[in-house]
Amino acid sequence: MKEQNFLPSEPIAFFDGSKSLAGEFLSSLGEMWEVFPLLSQKIAQWQTRLDRAEYTEVQAGVFVHKTAKVAPTAYLGAPCIIGAGTEIRHGAFIRGAALVGRDCVVGNSVELKNCILFDGVQVPHYNYVGDSVLGYRAHMGAGSITSNIKSDRTNVTVKCGDLRIQTNLRKFGALIGDFAEIGCNCVLNPGTIVGAHTSVYPLLSLRGFYPQNSIVKSAELIVPKK
């Protein structure tokens, strides 16, 4: 998958494109967040490519792999795709426009909306994921959320040091790279970008860009992983 140049001096390879149905499309975009206004349409297109011997259309626009486990109390809204081996637990609320990959965990009282979960993602306890992309085997601790809209309802700006990138989107939560670990009860404010293999301490409120292979101890204190 092509590198995303969020900073001129530091090209970042956030996602392994082979770990999601969306990989090829995401790699074609100028910026990853351009997917969000198009996601419902793209999921409907990807549904036409699914093997009907492996997926069941449980209701119009909702496709679930036959090896996935969906609790009877979970809600699945269209359009969405639930991949092989994924577990959708009690009380999960998938509002729609959600692409959930293979071997994911969507836990109790978790809400998904307009998002992509690459294979192996875990959002197991009381998470909100809206207008966001979570990379391969990314994990969100209990109570962590992506905040996808600013309080003043203006368009989201991505902050990278002194650089300000206008997204022209009113709703954009977070991009979380492969193997990233988000600690419990974190808030990722609109337009937050967390690089691959980066770990975030619990109880933080973050905004902006956090590079790959880092430990985020506070919003201001970021150290490289050894």
Beta strands, then each sheet from edge to edge (+ up, - down):
strand 1: 4-7
strand 2: 10-12
strand 3: 55-59
strand 4: 62-65
strand 5: 69-70
strand 6: 75-76
strand 7: 80-82
strand 8: 87-88
strand 9: 93-94
strand 10: 98-100
strand 11: 105-108
strand 12: 111-117
strand 13: 122-125
strand 14: 128-134
strand 15: 139-140
strand 16: 145-146
strand 17: 157-160
strand 18: 163-166
strand 19: 174-176
strand 20: 181-182
strand 21: 187-188
strand 22: 192-194
strand 23: 199-200
strand 24: 205-206
strand 25: 209-210
strand 26: 214-216
strand 27: 222-224
sheet 1: 1+ 2-
sheet 2: 3+ 4- 7- 10- 12- 9- 6-
sheet 3: 3+ 4- 7- 10- 12- 14- 19- 22- 25-
sheet 4: 5+ 8+ 11+ 13+
sheet 5: 15+ 20+ 23+ 26+ 27-
sheet 6: 16+ 21+ 24+
sheet 7: 17+ 18-
end
